[in-house]
Amino acid sequence: MRRLLLTLLLLGSGLAHAGELPETDWLELMPKSDQKALEAMPEIDHNSPKPMAPSPIRAA
């Protein structure tokens, strides 16, 4: 039983270091129309005032 466990452990660690996958460039996989739409998006302004939301706590 120990020999089987040791063999599986050694094989598993060898497969983990067998080879690294190449980095995926997601823009190459995206359709050209989506790429153009992404590039044409307007800038996002994070400094806009937030609307006042009603308080979830009600006065008794």
N, C-alpha and C positions, 0 to 999 in steps of 0.2 A: 504494500500500500504506500509506504514511504517512497519507494522507488518511482512509482507512478506519479505521485504528487511532485516529486523533485523533477521528473522529466517534463511534466506539464508546465511547471514553473519556469524551467529553463527555456522551453520552446516559446512560452508566452513572452518572456522578456526579450528573446531574440527577435520575435516578430514585431515587438513594439519599436525596436531600433532599426528595423530592416530598411526603412526608407521614409523620408519625409515627403508629404504631398506638396506639390507646387502651389504657390499662392494663386488664388482665383481673383481675376480682375472682373468684378461684377459689371462694370460698364461695358465690357466686351460682350457680355451675355444679354444685355438690355437691348430691346429693339431701338432702332435709330429714332423713331418718333418719340419714344419715351426719353431718350437722351436729350433731344432738342427741347422737350417740355421741361425737363429738369434744369437745363441750362438757362432757360428763359424765365424761370421763376423769379418773382420780385424779392427783394431783400425783406427779411423778417425783422420787424421793429419790436424789441422786447421792452421798450420804455413807455409803452402806451399805458394810459391810466386804466385801472381795472374797475369794472362796474361794481357798485355796492350790492352785495347779495343780502337777502333778508337773513336775519339771524335765526339759527335753528332753535335757540333758547327763547321760549315765550315767557313774558312777564306774568306772574301769578296775580 
